[in-house]
Amino acid sequence: MAKIPQKIQIIPLGGLGEIGKNMTVVRYGDEIIVIDCGLMFPEDDMLGIDLVIPDIGYLLENKDLVKAIVLTHGHEDHIGALPYVLKQIHIPVVYGTQLTLGILEGRLKENNVASTNLVPIRPGDNMQIGSFNLGFVHVSHSIADSVGLYIKTPVGTIVHTGDFKLDQTPVDSRVTDFHKFAELGDQGVLVLLADSTNAERPGYTLSEKSVGLTFDETFRNARERIIIATFSSNIHRIQQVVDMACKYKRKVAVLGRSMVNVVNIALDLGYLTIPEGVLIDIDQINQYPSNAIVIITTGSQGEPMSALTKMAMSDHRKVEIIPGDTVVISATPIPGNEKLVSRTIDYLLRQGAEVVYEKASGVHVSGHASQEELKLMHNIIRPKFFIPVHGEYRHLKKHAKLAQELGLLKENIFIAENGQVLEFTSDKGVIAGKVTAGNVLVDGLGVGDVGNIVLRDRRQLSQDGILIVVVTMDKQRGCVIAGPDIVSRGFVYVRESEELMEEAKERVKIALEKCELNSITEWAAIKSNVRDTLSKYLYERTRRRPMILPIIMEV
């Protein structure tokens, strides 16, 4: 009879020390379930990269052990990597709430991935997956149909809060299920994994309903069209815009591919209620007075190809900004997007629009719990061990400090890194090793074919440009027949730097002559000599290091 293992492993593959790319493995014996499978948007130095997804090398090595993927909600940083992951590994079942799976299905269809293994669940559902007893708990967040999870194992219970806030007056009147979390706490929780995004923010996060009050004032004061930019996934925010449009007798048009997709999914599934005759096509907006129109659009992050940015740049095919329009940016810039958002606001103001965007204006609230809410969650659940998740290192560190202030022993708190194997028995937790984890870069149709070396080359090209040196050589005698010719891109304009280029050619000729004198016939060695000589000369003259690409043609 096989011995039952008395330990459970929790292995974060993404989401720690970063915002995005959330993915956590829970392993008991030869059984694995995966929580979330998200993407991250590229940082400024990841030139040309479209998306970043987790490295799933560990799952590929153990693909026969994976029983299910469980999704907490429909944001890209929790579901966005699935179209890429499902192409590499067969997952028997993907669990998620209806709206989460509705949004995911659209993403899978765009990427030609089958969606036959998606199984909808509801908060309160409970199921057995091998040795895991899995349950779903409703939580409030900035997207409808969000859940936290509990996983009962032979070793103990694991609770994962998902992304949450304790909104006492949510738009859909469905508050976070405190009762279930308290019940789990009373039964005893071995490990808690909790959202750390707002761990640095004191107090409480404002209710989503407070945004509705600001919208009311905005609608009351607006004299022309109202254009509201927000995240397409924020169904409750969209519902509040629709409610205000009805109150002030305005028609609603939706703009932006992702916004149109999510609104249609939410309408089909009943998460969004729009009275008959209120929603109109974007092509119909000119048939109504400008003070009878509301446009809900994408572009709250200043994305260059988004509808709002195109409008700001007078580049949108269907909508132009008219002086007097009120534009509301109902979102906080994601770290790194501040410049893009600021630029969009500037262009909108130049076009004569009234722009409402300041944090103090009340047009956006966070979907994540602040310090007092985190403390309440800890006090309700009272875990033996705690792993702060979903946040940059400073967020995890602050959340760990909060847990300590609430009485949790320092040695029972694990500020982990992606790839670390956290192993728990019923009375002890240790870091038991490390697995492969990191970033896989998506560039166009290529997944993982761009690595650090390619990025380094791109950075060098973007900073100093490239010089191509073309030489024709006699293969038998090893002497130069023609050239060298130099082609420059992104370094200097050749016609304006003829002296520099001529001198560079001379240096290359001298280097080639030295190779001939020293009987160096290896092409790699000749190229290396040319590169070194030219690099040294150009740095002395320009203090720049362009990429130098010697090309030798043999005859």
VMD Tcl script that draws the C-alpha trace (Angstrom):
set ca {
  {0.00 0.00 0.00}
  {1.42 3.37 -1.09}
  {2.33 5.71 1.75}
  {0.25 8.90 1.81}
  {2.57 11.94 1.71}
  {2.10 14.24 4.70}
  {3.28 17.40 2.98}
  {1.86 19.84 0.48}
  {3.86 21.97 -1.96}
  {2.97 25.48 -3.14}
  {5.04 26.69 -6.10}
  {4.46 30.23 -7.45}
  {5.40 30.39 -11.17}
  {4.46 34.07 -11.49}
  {2.92 37.03 -9.66}
  {5.55 37.47 -6.94}
  {7.80 40.54 -7.10}
  {5.72 41.79 -10.04}
  {2.21 42.92 -10.95}
  {0.86 40.40 -13.44}
  {1.71 36.92 -14.72}
  {-0.13 35.31 -11.77}
  {0.24 31.53 -11.63}
  {0.51 29.22 -8.63}
  {0.96 25.44 -8.49}
  {-0.42 23.39 -5.59}
  {1.00 19.85 -5.45}
  {0.12 16.92 -3.21}
  {1.91 13.68 -4.07}
  {1.36 13.02 -7.77}
  {-1.50 15.49 -8.17}
  {-1.26 19.13 -9.27}
  {-3.82 21.89 -9.60}
  {-2.89 25.31 -10.97}
  {-4.40 28.59 -9.77}
  {-4.65 31.26 -12.51}
  {-2.60 31.61 -15.67}
  {-1.96 35.29 -16.39}
  {0.18 37.51 -18.55}
  {2.13 40.68 -17.90}
  {2.62 43.65 -20.20}
  {6.23 44.31 -21.25}
  {8.51 46.75 -19.45}
  {10.05 49.70 -21.29}
  {13.33 47.89 -21.96}
  {11.58 44.88 -23.59}
  {11.71 46.42 -27.05}
  {9.22 45.02 -29.55}
  {7.75 42.53 -27.07}
  {3.94 42.24 -27.05}
  {3.32 40.18 -23.90}
  {5.13 38.32 -21.13}
  {3.84 34.95 -19.90}
  {5.11 32.58 -17.17}
  {7.69 29.89 -17.89}
  {5.74 26.61 -17.56}
  {8.78 24.31 -17.81}
  {7.84 22.72 -14.45}
  {4.31 21.93 -15.67}
  {5.62 20.49 -18.95}
  {7.93 18.20 -16.96}
  {4.94 17.08 -14.84}
  {2.16 17.38 -17.44}
  {0.60 14.00 -16.57}
  {0.07 15.15 -12.96}
  {-1.92 18.32 -13.79}
  {-5.59 17.74 -12.91}
  {-7.05 21.23 -13.48}
  {-6.52 24.96 -13.80}
  {-8.71 27.10 -11.56}
  {-9.33 30.76 -12.44}
  {-10.20 33.37 -9.82}
  {-11.48 36.05 -12.26}
  {-11.33 37.32 -15.83}
  {-8.54 39.91 -15.78}
  {-5.67 39.46 -18.27}
  {-3.11 39.10 -15.48}
  {-5.01 35.97 -14.38}
  {-6.26 34.38 -17.63}
  {-4.23 36.00 -20.45}
  {-1.52 33.31 -20.79}
  {-3.99 30.42 -21.19}
  {-4.22 30.60 -25.02}
  {-0.42 30.06 -25.14}
  {-0.27 27.49 -22.33}
  {-3.13 25.33 -23.68}
  {-1.25 25.01 -26.99}
  {1.66 23.40 -25.11}
  {-0.02 21.24 -22.52}
  {-3.32 19.38 -22.27}
  {-5.26 20.47 -19.19}
  {-8.16 18.08 -18.45}
  {-10.41 20.87 -17.12}
  {-10.38 24.66 -16.65}
  {-12.73 25.93 -13.92}
  {-13.99 29.50 -13.71}
  {-17.15 31.52 -13.19}
  {-19.42 32.20 -16.18}
  {-18.12 35.68 -16.96}
  {-14.48 34.58 -16.55}
  {-14.97 31.71 -18.99}
  {-17.01 33.93 -21.35}
  {-14.08 36.37 -21.63}
  {-11.57 33.49 -21.85}
  {-13.54 31.79 -24.63}
  {-13.19 34.92 -26.78}
  {-9.42 34.96 -26.19}
  {-9.12 31.26 -27.06}
  {-11.13 31.71 -30.26}
  {-8.85 34.58 -31.36}
  {-5.87 32.23 -30.94}
  {-7.53 29.17 -32.55}
  {-7.45 27.16 -29.32}
  {-10.22 24.67 -28.48}
  {-12.42 25.60 -25.50}
  {-14.10 22.23 -24.91}
  {-12.51 21.73 -21.46}
  {-14.01 24.88 -19.85}
  {-16.33 24.09 -16.94}
  {-18.36 26.92 -15.34}
  {-18.68 27.09 -11.55}
  {-20.55 29.36 -9.14}
  {-19.54 30.78 -5.77}
  {-20.53 28.22 -3.14}
  {-19.74 25.26 -5.40}
  {-17.56 22.51 -4.00}
  {-15.89 19.63 -5.84}
  {-13.43 16.80 -5.36}
  {-10.41 16.73 -7.71}
  {-8.30 13.73 -6.70}
  {-7.07 14.40 -3.15}
  {-8.12 18.07 -3.35}
  {-11.50 19.28 -2.12}
  {-11.94 22.59 -3.95}
  {-14.40 25.35 -3.04}
  {-15.22 28.82 -4.40}
  {-15.99 31.92 -2.31}
  {-17.50 35.10 -3.79}
  {-15.32 38.23 -3.45}
  {-15.76 41.85 -4.58}
  {-13.27 43.11 -7.15}
  {-13.17 45.47 -10.14}
  {-14.60 42.76 -12.38}
  {-17.83 40.87 -11.73}
  {-17.88 37.16 -10.88}
  {-14.60 37.09 -8.94}
  {-13.90 34.30 -6.46}
  {-11.46 33.30 -3.77}
  {-10.59 29.62 -3.32}
  {-10.14 27.11 -0.57}
  {-8.38 23.80 -1.15}
  {-8.82 21.14 1.51}
  {-5.99 18.60 1.39}
  {-5.02 15.66 3.67}
  {-2.36 17.96 5.18}
  {-4.57 21.01 5.81}
  {-6.61 23.76 4.18}
  {-5.15 26.34 1.80}
  {-7.05 29.61 1.23}
  {-6.31 31.84 -1.77}
  {-8.20 35.16 -1.58}
  {-7.84 35.96 -5.30}
  {-7.93 39.70 -6.03}
  {-10.41 41.20 -3.58}
  {-11.70 44.20 -1.67}
  {-14.28 44.35 1.11}
  {-16.84 46.55 -0.67}
  {-19.84 46.99 1.65}
  {-22.01 48.57 -1.08}
  {-21.08 46.84 -4.35}
  {-22.93 47.79 -7.53}
  {-24.42 44.29 -7.91}
  {-25.26 44.12 -4.13}
  {-23.17 40.92 -3.78}
  {-20.73 41.52 -0.93}
  {-17.62 39.44 -0.25}
  {-18.70 36.23 1.51}
  {-17.25 37.05 4.96}
  {-19.31 34.22 6.45}
  {-17.55 31.51 4.42}
  {-14.07 32.92 5.11}
  {-14.90 33.08 8.83}
  {-16.20 29.48 8.73}
  {-12.93 28.36 7.11}
  {-11.01 30.25 9.79}
  {-12.99 28.47 12.53}
  {-12.23 25.09 10.93}
  {-8.51 25.93 10.78}
  {-6.44 27.19 7.84}
  {-2.93 25.88 7.24}
  {-1.78 28.40 4.57}
  {-3.22 31.72 3.42}
  {-2.23 33.33 0.10}
  {-3.58 36.89 -0.05}
  {-3.63 39.81 -2.51}
  {-0.91 42.37 -1.65}
  {-1.48 45.04 -4.35}
  {-2.63 47.76 -1.92}
  {-0.68 46.61 1.14}
  {1.03 50.01 1.29}
  {-2.25 51.93 1.27}
  {-3.68 52.76 4.73}
  {-7.38 52.68 5.55}
  {-10.09 51.19 3.37}
  {-10.58 51.12 -0.40}
  {-13.58 53.19 -1.46}
  {-16.72 51.45 -2.69}
  {-17.32 51.17 -6.43}
  {-20.63 52.99 -5.80}
  {-18.69 56.18 -4.92}
  {-17.69 56.41 -8.60}
  {-21.40 56.52 -9.48}
  {-21.81 59.70 -7.40}
  {-18.97 61.36 -9.33}
  {-20.48 60.22 -12.64}
  {-23.79 61.78 -11.60}
  {-22.12 65.15 -11.08}
  {-20.20 64.83 -14.37}
  {-23.37 63.99 -16.34}
  {-25.27 66.84 -14.68}
  {-22.61 69.42 -15.64}
  {-21.71 68.18 -19.14}
  {-23.06 70.33 -21.98}
  {-21.88 68.23 -24.95}
  {-20.92 64.59 -25.47}
  {-19.48 62.53 -22.64}
  {-16.65 60.11 -23.48}
  {-15.70 57.69 -20.70}
  {-12.52 55.60 -20.94}
  {-12.21 52.65 -18.58}
  {-11.05 49.03 -18.48}
  {-13.28 46.88 -20.68}
  {-13.47 44.25 -17.93}
  {-14.97 46.64 -15.36}
  {-18.60 45.65 -15.91}
  {-19.79 47.44 -12.76}
  {-18.24 50.71 -13.94}
  {-19.91 50.28 -17.36}
  {-23.24 49.54 -15.65}
  {-22.98 52.78 -13.67}
  {-22.31 54.73 -16.88}
  {-25.39 53.13 -18.47}
  {-27.50 53.95 -15.40}
  {-26.43 57.61 -15.55}
  {-27.09 57.72 -19.30}
  {-30.65 56.51 -18.65}
  {-31.11 59.04 -15.85}
  {-29.96 61.94 -18.06}
  {-31.64 60.61 -21.22}
  {-28.49 59.98 -23.23}
  {-27.80 57.19 -25.75}
  {-24.80 54.92 -25.18}
  {-22.30 53.85 -27.87}
  {-19.42 51.45 -27.26}
  {-16.01 51.87 -28.92}
  {-12.89 49.69 -29.00}
  {-12.63 46.00 -29.91}
  {-12.15 44.62 -26.38}
  {-14.88 46.92 -24.98}
  {-17.38 45.76 -27.64}
  {-16.47 42.09 -27.00}
  {-16.80 42.25 -23.22}
  {-20.03 44.29 -23.31}
  {-21.59 41.72 -25.67}
  {-20.47 38.81 -23.45}
  {-21.74 40.56 -20.29}
  {-25.10 41.30 -21.96}
  {-25.48 37.70 -23.16}
  {-24.70 36.31 -19.69}
  {-26.88 38.84 -17.86}
  {-24.08 40.67 -16.00}
  {-24.95 43.96 -17.72}
  {-28.44 45.45 -18.01}
  {-29.09 48.01 -20.75}
  {-32.72 49.04 -21.37}
  {-34.09 48.70 -24.89}
  {-33.19 51.60 -27.18}
  {-30.35 53.00 -25.02}
  {-27.46 51.21 -26.77}
  {-26.74 52.50 -30.28}
  {-24.11 51.70 -32.90}
  {-21.12 54.03 -33.04}
  {-22.10 54.90 -36.65}
  {-25.40 56.37 -35.35}
  {-23.97 58.97 -32.96}
  {-24.26 61.80 -35.51}
  {-28.00 61.19 -35.75}
  {-28.48 62.58 -32.21}
  {-27.69 65.94 -30.58}
  {-24.23 65.95 -29.01}
  {-25.72 66.48 -25.53}
  {-27.64 63.20 -25.87}
  {-24.60 60.93 -26.39}
  {-22.27 58.93 -24.12}
  {-19.37 56.97 -25.61}
  {-17.75 54.21 -23.52}
  {-14.28 53.48 -24.89}
  {-10.99 51.70 -24.35}
  {-7.74 53.63 -23.94}
  {-7.67 54.55 -20.25}
  {-3.96 53.55 -20.21}
  {-2.99 55.74 -23.19}
  {-2.26 52.67 -25.35}
  {-1.03 53.96 -28.74}
  {-3.52 51.90 -30.80}
  {-6.54 52.39 -28.52}
  {-9.68 54.28 -29.51}
  {-9.19 57.16 -27.04}
  {-5.58 57.79 -28.13}
  {-6.61 57.78 -31.79}
  {-9.37 60.30 -31.01}
  {-6.88 62.49 -29.13}
  {-4.54 62.40 -32.15}
  {-7.40 63.16 -34.61}
  {-6.73 59.75 -36.12}
  {-9.98 57.88 -35.44}
  {-12.11 56.95 -38.45}
  {-15.47 57.36 -36.72}
  {-15.15 59.79 -33.81}
  {-13.52 63.22 -33.63}
  {-13.10 65.21 -30.44}
  {-15.34 68.29 -30.56}
  {-14.56 71.35 -28.37}
  {-16.78 71.08 -25.30}
  {-16.71 67.25 -25.10}
  {-16.23 65.93 -21.56}
  {-13.68 63.11 -21.45}
  {-13.50 61.06 -18.24}
  {-10.47 58.79 -17.74}
  {-11.91 56.37 -15.21}
  {-8.76 54.44 -14.31}
  {-5.41 54.88 -12.59}
  {-2.35 54.51 -14.84}
  {-0.68 51.13 -14.47}
  {2.96 51.72 -13.33}
  {4.94 52.49 -16.49}
  {1.97 53.93 -18.39}
  {1.98 57.37 -16.74}
  {3.70 59.10 -19.68}
  {1.31 57.60 -22.23}
  {-1.71 58.71 -20.20}
  {-0.29 62.21 -19.67}
  {0.37 62.58 -23.40}
  {-3.20 61.50 -24.25}
  {-4.61 64.03 -21.76}
  {-2.48 66.80 -23.29}
  {-3.73 66.05 -26.80}
  {-7.36 65.90 -25.61}
  {-7.01 69.30 -23.92}
  {-5.45 70.75 -27.10}
  {-8.55 69.56 -28.99}
  {-10.75 71.60 -26.65}
  {-12.11 68.76 -24.50}
  {-12.80 69.02 -20.77}
  {-10.78 66.16 -19.24}
  {-11.59 64.64 -15.84}
  {-8.70 62.46 -14.73}
  {-7.22 63.45 -11.38}
  {-7.11 60.86 -8.65}
  {-8.88 63.30 -6.33}
  {-11.78 63.69 -8.76}
  {-13.29 60.36 -7.66}
  {-13.70 58.86 -11.17}
  {-11.82 55.69 -10.22}
  {-11.47 53.42 -7.20}
  {-9.17 50.45 -6.79}
  {-10.40 46.86 -6.90}
  {-7.89 45.76 -4.25}
  {-8.07 45.71 -0.46}
  {-6.22 48.38 1.55}
  {-4.51 47.77 4.89}
  {-7.57 47.68 7.18}
  {-9.36 45.23 4.88}
  {-6.28 43.01 4.71}
  {-6.11 43.02 8.52}
  {-9.78 42.01 8.71}
  {-9.23 39.13 6.29}
  {-6.25 37.92 8.35}
  {-8.22 38.13 11.60}
  {-11.15 36.21 10.10}
  {-8.99 33.42 8.62}
  {-6.23 33.20 11.29}
  {-3.85 31.02 9.22}
  {-0.90 29.08 10.62}
  {1.31 30.10 7.64}
  {1.08 33.07 5.30}
  {2.37 33.77 1.77}
  {1.76 37.32 0.47}
  {1.10 37.15 -3.30}
  {0.15 39.45 -6.21}
  {2.51 42.37 -5.79}
  {5.96 43.84 -6.25}
  {8.52 43.01 -3.57}
  {7.74 46.12 -1.53}
  {4.02 45.16 -1.46}
  {4.83 41.61 -0.32}
  {7.19 42.95 2.36}
  {4.58 45.41 3.67}
  {1.86 42.74 3.71}
  {4.19 40.41 5.65}
  {4.80 43.20 8.18}
  {1.03 43.70 8.59}
  {0.60 39.97 9.27}
  {3.36 40.12 11.87}
  {1.68 43.08 13.59}
  {-1.46 40.93 13.83}
  {0.45 38.27 15.77}
  {1.65 35.83 13.11}
  {5.15 34.52 13.85}
  {7.85 35.86 11.53}
  {9.11 32.32 10.77}
  {5.61 31.39 9.59}
  {5.54 34.13 6.91}
  {7.13 33.39 3.55}
  {8.07 36.27 1.22}
  {8.74 33.94 -1.68}
  {10.13 34.31 -5.18}
  {8.77 32.83 -8.39}
  {9.98 29.25 -8.71}
  {10.58 28.59 -5.01}
  {9.07 25.36 -3.68}
  {7.29 26.06 -0.38}
  {6.65 22.82 1.49}
  {4.23 22.52 4.37}
  {3.39 19.80 6.87}
  {0.65 20.25 9.44}
  {3.06 22.06 11.77}
  {6.07 23.20 9.72}
  {6.83 25.22 6.58}
  {10.14 25.35 4.69}
  {11.57 26.50 1.35}
  {12.44 23.10 -0.09}
  {14.06 24.01 -3.40}
  {13.56 25.84 -6.66}
  {12.06 25.02 -10.05}
  {12.42 26.77 -13.39}
  {10.42 30.02 -13.45}
  {10.76 33.29 -15.27}
  {9.58 35.22 -18.30}
  {8.62 33.83 -21.67}
  {8.39 36.67 -24.19}
  {5.68 36.79 -26.86}
  {6.68 38.72 -29.97}
  {4.15 38.55 -32.81}
  {3.54 34.85 -33.47}
  {6.79 33.85 -31.76}
  {6.50 32.52 -28.20}
  {9.79 32.21 -26.34}
  {12.01 32.67 -29.40}
  {13.16 36.10 -28.19}
  {15.52 35.93 -25.21}
  {18.00 38.13 -23.39}
  {20.55 38.13 -26.24}
  {17.97 39.34 -28.79}
  {16.73 42.01 -26.36}
  {20.32 43.12 -25.72}
  {20.88 43.47 -29.48}
  {17.62 45.43 -29.83}
  {18.67 47.78 -27.03}
  {22.06 48.34 -28.67}
  {20.41 48.97 -32.06}
  {17.95 51.41 -30.49}
  {20.68 53.32 -28.66}
  {23.61 53.40 -31.12}
  {22.43 51.96 -34.45}
  {24.28 49.57 -36.77}
  {27.20 49.66 -39.21}
  {27.48 46.98 -41.90}
  {30.95 46.52 -43.41}
  {30.96 44.67 -46.76}
  {34.23 43.28 -48.17}
  {34.83 41.02 -51.19}
  {37.82 38.69 -50.82}
  {39.65 36.17 -52.97}
  {39.21 32.81 -51.26}
  {42.45 31.30 -52.64}
  {44.83 34.19 -52.01}
  {43.03 35.72 -48.98}
  {43.30 39.25 -50.37}
  {40.72 42.02 -50.73}
  {39.27 42.40 -54.25}
  {36.60 45.04 -53.56}
  {35.57 47.28 -50.67}
  {35.35 47.83 -47.88}
  {31.94 49.50 -48.22}
  {30.12 50.77 -45.12}
  {26.35 51.02 -44.71}
  {25.03 52.88 -41.65}
  {21.57 52.80 -40.10}
  {20.66 54.68 -36.91}
  {24.30 55.66 -36.25}
  {25.14 58.66 -38.45}
  {23.80 59.91 -41.76}
  {26.61 58.93 -44.16}
  {26.41 62.01 -46.42}
  {26.81 64.34 -43.44}
  {29.69 62.31 -41.96}
  {31.80 61.54 -45.04}
  {35.08 62.23 -43.26}
  {34.21 59.82 -40.41}
  {33.15 57.11 -42.87}
  {36.23 57.50 -45.06}
  {38.50 57.25 -42.03}
  {36.51 54.19 -40.87}
  {37.10 52.53 -44.27}
  {40.85 53.24 -43.98}
  {40.92 51.62 -40.53}
  {39.14 48.55 -41.93}
  {41.65 48.33 -44.83}
  {44.58 48.46 -42.37}
  {42.98 45.72 -40.26}
  {42.50 43.54 -43.36}
  {46.11 44.12 -44.47}
  {47.35 43.05 -41.02}
  {45.32 39.86 -41.31}
  {46.90 39.19 -44.73}
  {50.41 39.84 -43.43}
  {49.88 37.55 -40.42}
  {48.36 34.86 -42.68}
  {45.02 34.98 -40.84}
  {42.60 33.20 -43.18}
  {39.86 32.14 -40.74}
  {36.86 34.26 -41.65}
  {35.66 34.48 -38.06}
  {39.06 35.84 -37.00}
  {39.10 38.39 -39.85}
  {35.58 39.58 -38.92}
  {36.57 39.84 -35.26}
  {39.63 41.98 -36.14}
  {37.53 44.29 -38.32}
  {34.88 44.60 -35.59}
  {37.41 45.36 -32.83}
  {39.34 47.92 -34.91}
  {36.21 49.76 -36.04}
  {34.57 49.66 -32.63}
  {37.63 51.19 -30.95}
  {37.94 53.95 -33.58}
  {34.23 54.87 -33.55}
  {34.13 55.00 -29.76}
  {37.15 57.33 -29.69}
  {35.55 59.64 -32.26}
  {31.85 59.55 -31.23}
  {31.62 57.96 -27.74}
  {29.05 55.58 -29.25}
  {29.12 51.83 -29.72}
  {27.02 50.88 -32.77}
  {26.51 47.24 -33.61}
  {29.14 46.34 -36.21}
  {28.28 43.59 -38.68}
  {31.19 42.60 -41.00}
  {30.07 40.71 -44.13}
  {32.73 38.95 -46.23}
  {31.81 37.82 -49.72}
  {34.14 35.26 -51.25}
  {34.93 34.83 -54.94}
}
mol new
graphics top color blue
foreach p $ca { graphics top sphere $p radius 0.5 }
foreach p [lrange $ca 0 end-1] q [lrange $ca 1 end] { graphics top cylinder $p $q radius 0.2 }
display resetview
